[in-house]
Amino acid sequence: MGALLAIIHLGRAWALEPGGMLQGNHLISAEEQELLSGFLHSFAYAVFCLLDGTGEDVAFEDFLAP
């Protein structure tokens, strides 16, 4: 459980926060930030759904090809 929350929290802190390691050292572009933000949002939603007992079809709908 801790590893899942670490992916979400540290991904945001290190990459998406203006003072984070990646932005602070100019190692991530605006396009990459947008892509990572979307991934972390979908990942956090999947974790939430699975913990809440929602089916896998709903939890992973953002990751399935249209």
trRosetta pair geometry for C-beta under 8 A, 3 or more apart (Angstrom, degrees):
i j d omega theta_ij theta_ji phi_ij phi_ji
1 4 5.9 -55 -157 32 35 110
1 5 6.6 23 153 -9 67 108
2 5 5.9 -61 -148 43 33 105
2 6 6.0 39 153 -26 68 108
3 6 5.5 -52 -144 34 31 116
3 7 6.7 39 154 -25 62 98
4 7 5.9 -48 -157 25 32 112
4 8 7.0 24 150 -10 62 105
4 47 5.1 145 165 -116 131 134
5 8 5.7 -55 -152 40 39 110
5 9 5.8 27 157 -11 73 113
5 47 7.6 153 -71 171 62 161
6 9 5.9 -58 -132 47 29 103
6 10 5.3 10 176 -2 69 118
7 10 6.8 -55 -122 48 14 95
7 11 5.7 21 167 -25 55 119
7 40 7.8 -168 136 -122 83 87
7 43 6.6 -92 118 148 123 147
8 11 6.1 -61 -145 34 16 112
8 12 6.6 9 161 -11 57 109
8 40 5.8 124 -133 -164 65 97
8 43 6.3 -165 -84 103 90 112
8 44 4.9 92 -122 -84 133 99
8 47 7.2 -92 -45 18 136 153
9 12 6.2 -66 -157 38 26 105
9 13 6.1 16 156 -13 66 114
10 13 5.4 -55 -134 44 36 109
10 14 5.5 21 170 -9 72 114
11 14 6.6 -61 -133 45 18 98
11 15 5.8 -28 -179 24 57 121
11 16 7.3 42 134 -7 68 108
11 36 6.6 -157 176 175 108 111
11 40 5.0 -176 107 -96 137 128
12 15 6.9 -78 -125 54 13 82
12 16 4.7 -46 -151 41 57 124
12 17 6.6 72 148 -33 70 91
12 40 6.1 148 -61 168 87 163
13 16 7.6 6 -25 48 11 82
13 17 5.5 -4 -146 1 39 131
13 20 5.7 155 150 -109 46 113
14 17 7.6 56 -6 32 9 99
14 20 4.8 133 -168 -173 19 116
14 21 4.8 -18 -154 32 85 105
14 22 5.8 75 148 -8 77 99
15 20 5.8 -82 -10 124 11 152
15 21 7.8 -30 -68 60 47 80
15 22 4.6 13 -114 33 62 143
15 23 7.1 108 -170 -28 35 89
15 28 5.7 98 -152 -56 88 171
15 32 8.0 -102 -171 128 119 100
15 33 6.6 179 154 -115 93 75
15 36 5.4 -62 130 126 147 159
16 20 6.5 67 49 -1 35 155
16 23 7.6 53 -158 -31 7 127
16 33 6.0 125 -110 -156 70 96
16 36 6.8 -152 -64 102 99 115
16 37 5.8 106 -108 -85 131 93
16 40 7.6 -97 -31 27 142 156
17 20 4.0 116 62 -38 87 104
17 23 7.0 -146 89 27 46 134
18 23 5.6 -107 -147 116 33 151
18 24 7.8 91 148 -67 49 76
19 23 7.3 -7 -8 78 6 114
19 24 5.7 37 -166 -71 41 117
20 23 5.1 73 59 25 87 100
20 24 6.1 -162 83 -11 35 100
21 24 5.9 -60 -132 41 18 111
21 25 6.2 -7 173 5 59 115
21 27 7.5 -20 132 38 75 132
22 25 6.5 -72 -144 49 21 92
22 27 4.6 -102 -151 71 69 101
22 28 4.0 39 154 -12 121 121
23 26 7.4 27 -172 -78 34 35
23 27 7.8 -93 -54 42 18 71
23 28 6.1 -54 -71 52 59 108
23 33 7.4 47 -79 -89 106 130
28 32 4.8 -127 -167 90 83 127
28 33 5.6 102 139 -61 117 84
28 36 7.5 -35 -161 3 137 145
29 32 4.6 97 52 8 78 101
29 33 7.0 -134 97 -6 42 86
30 33 5.5 -50 -148 33 33 115
30 34 6.5 35 153 -20 64 104
31 34 5.8 -54 -152 34 31 112
31 35 6.5 29 151 -17 64 107
32 35 5.6 -54 -146 38 34 112
32 36 6.1 31 156 -16 67 108
33 36 5.9 -58 -143 41 28 108
33 37 6.1 34 155 -24 64 108
34 37 5.7 -51 -145 33 28 115
34 38 6.6 28 156 -16 61 105
35 38 6.0 -58 -155 36 29 110
35 39 6.5 28 151 -17 64 107
36 39 5.5 -53 -146 37 35 113
36 40 6.1 32 157 -17 68 106
37 40 6.0 -56 -145 38 27 107
37 41 6.4 31 154 -21 62 107
38 41 5.7 -53 -148 34 30 113
38 42 6.4 25 156 -14 65 107
39 42 5.9 -61 -150 40 30 108
39 43 6.0 30 154 -21 67 110
40 43 5.4 -52 -139 39 32 114
40 44 6.1 34 159 -20 66 105
41 44 6.0 -55 -147 36 26 109
41 45 6.4 27 153 -19 61 108
42 45 5.6 -54 -148 36 31 113
42 46 6.4 34 153 -21 64 104
42 62 3.7 -139 -134 106 120 151
42 63 6.4 137 157 -54 134 81
43 46 5.7 -53 -150 33 31 112
43 47 6.6 30 152 -17 64 104
44 47 5.7 -52 -149 36 33 112
44 48 6.3 35 152 -19 65 106
45 48 5.6 -54 -148 37 31 114
45 49 6.2 32 155 -20 66 106
45 59 7.4 172 126 -151 76 56
45 62 6.7 85 69 -5 135 139
46 49 5.8 -53 -145 36 29 111
46 50 6.3 24 159 -15 64 108
46 59 4.5 83 -143 172 68 87
46 60 5.7 52 -120 -81 120 60
46 62 7.3 -113 -53 39 102 111
46 63 7.4 20 -73 -16 141 122
47 50 6.1 -61 -148 39 27 107
47 51 6.3 23 157 -15 64 110
48 51 6.0 -63 -148 40 27 107
48 52 6.0 17 158 -13 65 116
49 52 5.8 -66 -144 43 27 107
49 54 3.8 -71 -168 61 87 128
49 55 7.8 -46 163 58 115 35
49 58 5.6 -159 -156 105 144 98
49 59 3.6 -168 91 -97 133 84
50 53 7.8 61 -176 -60 27 17
50 54 6.9 -75 -65 57 29 80
50 56 7.4 37 -95 -93 95 66
50 59 5.1 60 -51 -123 82 153
54 58 4.8 -80 161 75 117 130
54 59 5.7 144 96 -57 105 89
55 58 5.3 92 66 12 80 96
55 59 6.9 -146 103 -6 40 94
56 59 5.3 -57 -136 41 37 114
56 60 5.7 1 175 8 73 113
57 60 7.1 -72 -137 50 15 86
57 61 6.6 45 156 -67 56 92
58 61 5.8 -26 -148 -21 31 117
60 63 4.8 -53 -173 42 83 114
60 64 6.2 89 128 -34 89 95
61 64 5.8 -52 -147 24 37 113
